[in-house]
Amino acid sequence: MELQGKVAVVTGAASGIGLAAAERFVAEGMSVVMADIEAPLLKEKVARLQADGAAVAAFVLDVSDAAQVAALRDFAVESYGAVHLLFNNAGVGGTGKPTWKTTPAAWEWVIGVDLLGVAYGVEAFTSLMVEQGEGHIVNTASEAGLCATPMLGAYHAAKYGVVGLSETLVMELAGTGVGVSCLCPELVDTKIFESTRNAPAHLGLPKPDHVPIEMLESFMKSKAIDPAVVAGNVVDAVRSNSFWILTHEVSHVRAQHRNESQQRGDTPSMLPLNGAK
Ligand SMILES: NC(=O)c1ccc[n+]([C@@H]2O[C@H](COP(=O)([O-])OP(=O)(O)OC[C@H]3O[C@@H](n4cnc5c(N)ncnc54)[C@H](O)[C@@H]3O)[C@@H](O)[C@H]2O)c1
């Protein structure tokens, strides 16, 4: 799909991968609805882009609420007349606990944002694109949707779900003119480890200071890639109508390791962290 003059909707657009993608879509000549739950930051980012002459609009929502996602679609159509590209990207990390100690509130939050948020986006926007005969949906999963590690049970459950949902959707949409991509990054330098900053207060989740992220911070600094690189990978995939967007070579190695060990009937074990088999 060509991007110049088209309309994109990006969720999770106030920060990280979503913000970098919105900036890149603007640079490609698109109008962009930038949607996020973090209202002050979103408005600041949108105002900055508007001051530079970009056709961007802000929409504040919680993607885990289907009615708010439907309202996002209506807002985008009212603002720009159509939607050609949906980047279903808003997401939150885990709370750093073993799966059996993950509380119902944490499950509700992670599955609600990371899996149902994507499902509601697909439900709200796909008919519109099919009727247009043109469109592309990019769902953000993760390498965590291809293979598992300890302490991220709810996150893996949600991201495996996004991969499965996306694989199903691309088959269902064959021949409609609507493409699907599934984004599976490994580490990207964003605020993902501070995700509980946006958790609803009534869930009683620990704020970022109380999540054990110190160990991860140095890891992030040494390994994480720039979100702008991921945004470039997304643009390439939309242009070429490619389904898989794996941003790190090591993800291929880990997915292969997981699939081969499954075929051998092995019990899952820690995956190679450095790409070694
Ligand atoms: N950073 C990584 O290493 C990495 C790796 C793999 C996948 N991902 C995925 O990338 C996506 C983007 O995350 P990021 O890394 O840019 O993190 P980020 O925290 O910098 O950005 C996520 C954005 O989503 C928004 N958001 C959170 N809950 C929301 C809700 N309920 N409704 C609407 N918006 C909400 C946040 O306010 C934030 O602006 C997520 O789906 C994440 O799971 C990130």
The ligand as an ORCA input file, in Angstrom:
! r2SCAN-3c Opt
* xyz 0 1
  N       9.769     -1.994     24.192
  C       9.943     -3.276     23.921
  O      11.032     -3.842     24.170
  C       8.831     -4.084     23.281
  C       9.146     -5.367     22.794
  C       8.124     -6.111     22.207
  C       6.859     -5.594     22.102
  N       6.577     -4.334     22.600
  C       5.213     -3.839     22.460
  O       5.254     -2.569     21.809
  C       4.033     -1.855     22.109
  C       4.379     -0.411     22.440
  O       5.072     -0.354     23.677
  P       6.391      0.536     23.892
  O       7.517     -0.405     24.040
  O       6.454      1.599     22.883
  O       6.112      1.099     25.373
  P       5.707      2.562     25.894
  O       5.299      2.380     27.315
  O       6.816      3.529     25.615
  O       4.447      2.950     24.998
  C       3.202      2.311     25.160
  C       2.073      3.334     25.003
  O       0.815      2.668     25.170
  C      -0.024      3.502     25.964
  N      -1.066      2.731     26.650
  C      -0.906      1.911     27.724
  N      -2.099      1.433     28.117
  C      -3.035      1.941     27.267
  C      -4.439      1.807     27.167
  N      -5.137      1.042     28.035
  N      -5.084      2.458     26.183
  C      -4.401      3.267     25.314
  N      -3.064      3.453     25.377
  C      -2.386      2.790     26.340
  C       0.943      4.158     26.940
  O       0.397      5.323     27.548
  C       2.150      4.434     26.058
  O       2.080      5.710     25.486
  C       3.374     -2.640     23.248
  O       2.307     -3.413     22.714
  C       4.483     -3.551     23.744
  O       3.978     -4.711     24.351
  C       7.546     -3.570     23.175
*
